[in-house]
Amino acid sequence: MINKKRTRAFLLIEYLLALGLTAFLLGTINIAFKTSLRMNATTEKSEQIEWEQFVNVISAENLALQFMKTQDKIVFFSSLTKQKEYRLVYYNDLVKMTGADGGYLPLLYDVSQFDAVFHDNLLVIDATMQKRKYHCEIVMGKKE
């Protein structure tokens, strides 16, 4: 009789220990999953802000950019207000704005695809960052 009670008590302890360990593992997996989702949301928000800043630079009134031409992965602009030429360069997963005098301003990071097409005073830019696609259309003149 005493052996049966000890065996039942031992089984109860085993079951409780297994249940506690399972709850701990599920809690750890849940925390890891939530952290991953939070990191993805943060990355997406920062990319969206980065894209909006990019569009603001290209369409800024203080630069008043005019399209000149595209060559390979480079878009050439002329600024009416600054009387300078600028280039939008896509190279090594980076999109940057460079001036004819030198220097550059990095605008987009981790870009896997970048296309810029100008047609009928409309500059259409498509980019892919972290497998997310971004698109903008900017009305601008063309320098003859």
Buried (B, 14 or more C-beta within 10 A) or exposed (E): EEEEEEEEEEEEEEEEEEEEEEEEEEEEEEEEEEEEEEEEEEBEEEBEEBBEEBBEBBBEEEBBBBBBEBEEEBBBBBBEEEEEBBBBBBEEEBBBBBBEEEEEEEBBBEBEEBEBEBEEEEBEBBBBBEEEEBEBEBEBEBBE
